[in-house]
Amino acid sequence: MDNRFLQAVVDAARPSLTGASIGRIWQPSATVLAVDFRMADGRLLVISVRPDAPATFLALRSVSDLEPNTSGELAFGALLRKR
């Protein structure tokens, strides 16, 4: 990803996330994070750092979709939750 692409992602997400507070953070896999910003429409910020498919997007996923997948505590997600 180059700087222009990352700036476009930031510009697209900024109106939705400005002033939002972080609720919960899930790490369903070693390369994916889902962050709840307590948005009124229930969307989550999903960040994937998979080498073959990096992605950052706002998704309509329910908490029940994420809870069963996070049975094993992954260190990075646990660290973020403490902060």
Secondary structure, DSSP 8 states (H G I E B T S, - for coil): --HHHHHHHHHHHHHHHTT-----EEEEETTEEEEE---TT--EEEEE--TTS-EEEEE---HHHHGGGG-S--HHHHHHHH-
